[in-house]
Amino acid sequence: MVDFEVRTDLAVEEQEHASGEISGVSLREWREADSGIKLSEVRILNEHGSEALGKPQGTYLTLELAPLTDSAPACQSLAARSLARQIRKLARQISADRRLTSVLVTGLGNRLVTADSLGPETVDNLQVTHHLTKPLSAGTAAGSTACGQLSDCPKRPHAALPSLRALSPGVMAQTGMETAQILRGVIRETRPDLLIVIDALAARSITRLGTTIQLTDTGIRPGSGVGNHRHELTRESLGLPVLAIGVPTVVGAVAIVHDTVNAFLRALERSAAPIAAAMNAMDSDEQYELIRELMEPEFATLYVTPPNIDEIVGLVSHVVAEGIQQALFLG
């Protein structure tokens, strides 16, 4: 039988799936007073925690949003503001330059595949500044002209703006090159202080699609959520701090059936049907194993995305782009 597990890129889902406290893993949860957004911080502290969750050591911040498709523009602005706070906080922890003078944003994914287009869409929504001003380290006079084309820039000297560059390198099937190879060349020529990588993720729960944003200081392994492993984009492989931002846009078919069965069992319990007792004698892992055996091999590698994924990606990409810009320009 093929070895198969529910794939997820979200550390918070791995933590939820584990039973009880995990040695080497800390969890902190809180809700912001001004936005009402729930945040979770999973910190993997050592090798034991890394092995238990299947994630590298580091910090994983998760923002849980209301569905953006049902939210007013004001709610989307609050989400961007909350995201900006967390980006600023985490970026300054991992970057030697707390002013974030020079930043490179990379949008991973294939813009021709809607569920994989979050990275390129976010880059399209960014307003880059490197061509408008020199980095702070270049010593540009503080009395330079104001913000030029940057519509929402703060009221401060032009020279005080960070140098923001952005690119969408495409996927290997389009370029014939690993993203890591492309980025090494760009980084060598531009020498940014920080790399921000944006990618679409895979989740275990369908309720997280388009409603969860994960930030991590561990970098990213492109395609790992759907079993398409590419070279990692990390501080170790690229030689500079890497902040990864991801939003789940797909979920495995087996995970959907598992959630459906759990909902079905809850309904049976309410009706006191005899079958509920027999099914509930199985724990969650046993239920999932049964579903996996029934669905393999036809559906084990099938991933599902919502029918309105184009709308979801459009809204989320605007929130992520606005969050990045506020973190850099309003910090």
C-alpha positions as CSV (number, residue, x, y, z in Angstrom):
1,M,0.0,0.0,0.0
2,V,1.2,3.5,-0.8
3,D,2.3,5.5,2.3
4,F,0.1,8.5,2.3
5,E,-0.7,11.2,4.8
6,V,-2.8,14.4,4.9
7,R,-0.5,17.1,3.5
8,T,-0.5,20.5,5.1
9,D,1.9,23.4,5.0
10,L,0.4,24.9,8.1
11,A,2.3,24.4,11.3
12,V,-0.8,25.3,13.3
13,E,-2.7,22.4,11.7
14,E,0.2,20.0,12.5
15,Q,0.1,21.2,16.1
16,E,-3.7,20.8,16.3
17,H,-3.4,17.3,14.8
18,A,-0.9,16.2,17.5
19,S,-2.4,14.9,20.7
20,G,-1.5,16.8,23.9
21,E,1.5,19.0,24.5
22,I,4.6,18.4,22.4
23,S,8.1,18.6,23.8
24,G,10.1,21.2,21.9
25,V,7.0,23.0,20.7
26,S,5.3,26.1,22.2
27,L,1.9,27.5,21.3
28,R,0.5,30.9,22.0
29,E,-2.9,32.2,20.9
30,W,-4.5,35.6,21.2
31,R,-7.0,37.8,19.6
32,E,-6.3,41.4,18.6
33,A,-8.5,44.0,20.3
34,D,-8.8,46.4,17.3
35,S,-9.3,43.9,14.5
36,G,-10.8,40.8,16.3
37,I,-8.4,38.6,14.3
38,K,-7.2,35.5,16.0
39,L,-3.5,34.8,15.9
40,S,-1.5,31.7,16.7
41,E,2.2,31.5,17.2
42,V,3.8,28.0,17.0
43,R,7.5,28.0,17.9
44,I,9.5,24.8,17.1
45,L,12.4,25.0,19.6
46,N,14.5,21.9,19.0
47,E,15.0,18.8,16.9
48,H,12.4,16.8,18.8
49,G,9.7,19.4,18.0
50,S,10.8,19.6,14.4
51,E,10.5,15.9,14.0
52,A,7.1,15.8,15.8
53,L,5.6,18.4,13.5
54,G,7.6,17.7,10.4
55,K,8.6,21.3,10.1
56,P,12.0,23.1,10.5
57,Q,12.8,24.9,13.7
58,G,11.6,28.5,13.8
59,T,8.5,30.7,14.4
60,Y,5.2,30.2,12.6
61,L,2.6,33.0,12.9
62,T,-0.9,32.3,11.7
63,L,-3.6,34.9,11.1
64,E,-7.2,33.5,11.0
65,L,-9.5,35.8,9.0
66,A,-13.1,35.8,8.2
67,P,-13.8,34.9,4.6
68,L,-12.7,37.9,2.6
69,T,-15.4,37.3,0.0
70,D,-18.0,38.0,2.6
71,S,-16.1,40.9,4.3
72,A,-16.5,44.7,3.8
73,P,-13.4,46.6,2.5
74,A,-12.9,47.9,6.0
75,C,-12.4,44.3,7.3
76,Q,-9.9,43.7,4.5
77,S,-8.0,46.8,5.6
78,L,-7.9,45.6,9.2
79,A,-6.5,42.3,7.9
80,A,-3.8,44.1,6.0
81,R,-2.9,46.2,9.0
82,S,-2.7,43.2,11.3
83,L,-0.6,41.3,8.7
84,A,1.7,44.4,8.5
85,R,2.3,44.4,12.2
86,Q,3.3,40.7,12.2
87,I,5.5,41.1,9.1
88,R,7.3,44.1,10.7
89,K,7.8,42.2,14.0
90,L,9.1,39.0,12.5
91,A,11.2,40.7,9.8
92,R,13.0,42.9,12.3
93,Q,13.7,39.9,14.5
94,I,15.6,38.0,11.7
95,S,17.1,40.9,9.8
96,A,20.3,42.7,11.0
97,D,18.9,46.0,9.5
98,R,15.9,46.9,11.6
99,R,15.0,49.6,9.1
100,L,14.6,47.0,6.4
101,T,16.4,49.3,3.9
102,S,16.5,46.9,0.9
103,V,13.8,44.2,0.5
104,L,13.2,41.7,-2.4
105,V,9.8,40.2,-2.7
106,T,9.4,37.0,-4.7
107,G,6.0,35.7,-5.8
108,L,6.2,31.9,-6.4
109,G,3.8,29.9,-8.5
110,N,2.3,29.6,-11.9
111,R,0.1,32.6,-12.8
112,L,-1.7,30.4,-15.4
113,V,-3.0,28.1,-12.7
114,T,-5.4,30.1,-10.5
115,A,-4.9,28.2,-7.3
116,D,-1.2,28.6,-7.7
117,S,-1.2,32.2,-8.7
118,L,-1.2,33.9,-5.3
119,G,2.5,34.8,-5.5
120,P,2.5,36.4,-9.0
121,E,-0.8,38.2,-8.2
122,T,0.6,39.7,-5.0
123,V,3.7,40.9,-6.8
124,D,1.5,42.6,-9.5
125,N,-0.3,44.5,-6.7
126,L,3.0,45.8,-5.1
127,Q,4.3,49.3,-5.8
128,V,8.1,48.8,-6.1
129,T,10.3,51.8,-5.1
130,H,13.9,50.9,-6.0
131,H,13.6,52.8,-9.4
132,L,12.2,55.9,-7.6
133,T,14.8,56.4,-4.9
134,K,18.2,55.1,-3.8
135,P,18.5,52.9,-0.7
136,L,19.2,54.7,2.6
137,S,22.7,53.3,2.6
138,A,23.5,55.4,-0.6
139,G,23.3,58.6,1.5
140,T,20.6,60.4,-0.6
141,A,19.9,63.8,0.8
142,A,17.0,64.0,3.3
143,G,15.4,66.9,1.4
144,S,14.7,64.9,-1.7
145,T,11.3,65.2,-3.4
146,A,8.2,63.4,-2.0
147,C,6.8,60.0,-2.9
148,G,6.3,60.3,-6.6
149,Q,4.2,57.4,-7.9
150,L,3.7,55.8,-4.6
151,S,0.0,56.6,-3.9
152,D,-0.2,55.7,-0.2
153,C,3.3,56.5,0.9
154,P,3.8,58.1,4.3
155,K,4.7,61.8,4.7
156,R,8.4,61.6,5.0
157,P,11.5,62.3,2.9
158,H,11.8,60.3,-0.3
159,A,15.2,59.0,0.7
160,A,13.7,57.4,3.8
161,L,11.7,54.9,1.8
162,P,13.0,51.4,1.7
163,S,14.3,50.0,-1.6
164,L,11.6,47.5,-2.7
165,R,12.2,45.2,-5.6
166,A,9.9,42.4,-6.7
167,L,9.8,39.5,-9.3
168,S,7.8,36.5,-10.2
169,P,10.3,33.8,-11.4
170,G,7.6,31.4,-12.7
171,V,7.9,27.7,-12.4
172,M,10.5,25.2,-13.6
173,A,8.2,23.9,-16.4
174,Q,8.2,27.5,-17.8
175,T,11.8,28.5,-17.2
176,G,13.8,25.2,-17.1
177,M,15.4,26.6,-13.9
178,E,15.0,26.1,-10.2
179,T,13.6,29.1,-8.5
180,A,16.5,28.9,-6.1
181,Q,19.0,29.2,-9.0
182,I,17.2,32.4,-10.3
183,L,17.1,34.0,-6.9
184,R,20.8,33.3,-6.2
185,G,21.7,35.3,-9.3
186,V,19.2,38.2,-8.5
187,I,20.4,38.3,-4.8
188,R,24.1,38.4,-5.9
189,E,23.4,41.4,-8.2
190,T,20.9,43.4,-5.9
191,R,22.2,42.5,-2.4
192,P,18.9,42.9,-0.5
193,D,18.8,42.8,3.3
194,L,15.7,40.6,3.4
195,L,13.8,38.3,1.1
196,I,10.1,37.9,1.4
197,V,8.7,34.9,-0.4
198,I,5.0,34.5,-1.1
199,D,3.4,31.2,-2.1
200,A,0.1,29.3,-2.2
201,L,-0.1,26.5,0.4
202,A,-2.0,23.2,0.9
203,A,-4.2,22.9,4.0
204,R,-5.7,19.9,5.9
205,S,-9.0,21.7,6.5
206,I,-11.2,23.2,3.8
207,T,-12.3,25.9,6.2
208,R,-8.8,27.4,6.1
209,L,-8.8,28.0,2.3
210,G,-8.3,31.7,1.7
211,T,-8.9,32.5,5.3
212,T,-5.5,31.7,6.9
213,I,-2.2,33.5,6.4
214,Q,1.0,31.9,7.7
215,L,4.2,33.8,8.3
216,T,7.4,32.0,9.1
217,D,11.1,32.8,9.5
218,T,12.1,29.3,8.3
219,G,11.9,30.1,4.5
220,I,9.9,27.8,2.2
221,R,10.1,24.6,0.3
222,P,8.2,25.3,-2.9
223,G,5.6,22.7,-3.9
224,S,6.1,20.6,-0.8
225,G,2.4,20.8,0.2
226,V,1.4,18.9,-2.9
227,G,4.4,16.6,-3.1
228,N,6.3,18.5,-5.8
229,H,9.5,19.1,-3.9
230,R,11.9,21.8,-5.2
231,H,15.1,23.3,-3.9
232,E,14.5,25.1,-0.6
233,L,14.5,28.9,-0.2
234,T,16.1,29.5,3.2
235,R,18.8,31.6,4.9
236,E,21.2,28.6,4.6
237,S,20.6,28.1,0.8
238,L,20.4,31.8,-0.2
239,G,22.7,33.6,2.3
240,L,20.2,36.1,3.7
241,P,17.1,36.2,6.0
242,V,14.0,34.8,4.4
243,L,10.4,35.6,5.5
244,A,7.8,33.3,4.0
245,I,4.1,34.3,3.6
246,G,1.7,31.6,2.5
247,V,-2.1,31.2,2.1
248,P,-3.7,27.8,1.6
249,T,-5.6,27.5,-1.7
250,V,-6.0,23.8,-2.0
251,V,-6.9,20.8,0.2
252,G,-6.5,17.1,-0.3
253,A,-9.6,15.2,-1.4
254,V,-9.0,12.6,1.4
255,A,-9.0,15.4,4.0
256,I,-12.3,16.7,2.7
257,V,-13.9,13.2,3.0
258,H,-12.4,12.9,6.5
259,D,-14.0,16.2,7.5
260,T,-17.3,15.1,5.9
261,V,-17.3,11.8,7.9
262,N,-16.7,13.7,11.1
263,A,-19.7,16.0,10.4
264,F,-21.8,13.0,9.5
265,L,-20.9,11.3,12.8
266,R,-21.9,14.4,14.7
267,A,-25.2,14.4,12.9
268,L,-25.7,10.7,13.8
269,E,-25.0,11.4,17.4
270,R,-27.7,14.0,17.5
271,S,-30.1,11.4,16.1
272,A,-28.9,8.7,18.4
273,A,-28.5,6.3,15.4
274,P,-26.8,2.9,16.4
275,I,-24.1,3.3,13.7
276,A,-22.8,6.4,15.4
277,A,-21.6,4.4,18.4
278,A,-19.7,1.9,16.2
279,M,-18.0,4.6,14.2
280,N,-17.2,6.7,17.2
281,A,-15.3,3.7,18.7
282,M,-12.6,4.5,16.1
283,D,-10.4,7.5,16.9
284,S,-9.7,10.2,14.3
285,D,-6.6,8.5,13.0
286,E,-8.4,5.2,12.6
287,Q,-11.2,6.9,10.7
288,Y,-8.8,8.6,8.5
289,E,-6.9,5.3,7.8
290,L,-10.2,3.7,6.8
291,I,-11.0,6.5,4.4
292,R,-7.5,6.5,3.0
293,E,-7.7,2.7,2.2
294,L,-11.1,3.2,0.5
295,M,-9.9,6.1,-1.6
296,E,-6.5,5.0,-2.7
297,P,-5.0,5.0,-5.2
298,E,-7.6,6.9,-7.3
299,F,-7.9,10.0,-5.1
300,A,-4.7,10.0,-2.9
301,T,-3.0,12.7,-5.0
302,L,-6.2,14.7,-5.9
303,Y,-6.3,18.3,-4.6
304,V,-9.4,20.4,-4.5
305,T,-9.9,24.2,-4.6
306,P,-13.1,26.3,-4.2
307,P,-15.1,27.3,-7.3
308,N,-14.6,31.0,-6.5
309,I,-10.8,30.6,-6.2
310,D,-10.2,33.5,-8.7
311,E,-12.1,35.9,-6.4
312,I,-10.3,34.5,-3.3
313,V,-6.8,34.9,-4.8
314,G,-7.7,38.4,-6.0
315,L,-8.7,39.5,-2.6
316,V,-6.0,37.8,-0.6
317,S,-3.3,39.0,-2.9
318,H,-4.4,42.6,-2.3
319,V,-4.4,42.0,1.5
320,V,-0.9,40.5,1.4
321,A,0.5,43.2,-0.9
322,E,-1.0,45.9,1.3
323,G,0.4,44.2,4.4
324,I,3.9,44.1,3.0
325,Q,3.8,47.8,1.9
326,Q,2.5,49.0,5.2
327,A,5.1,46.9,7.0
328,L,7.9,48.5,5.0
329,F,6.6,52.1,4.4
330,L,4.6,52.8,7.5
331,G,7.0,51.2,10.1
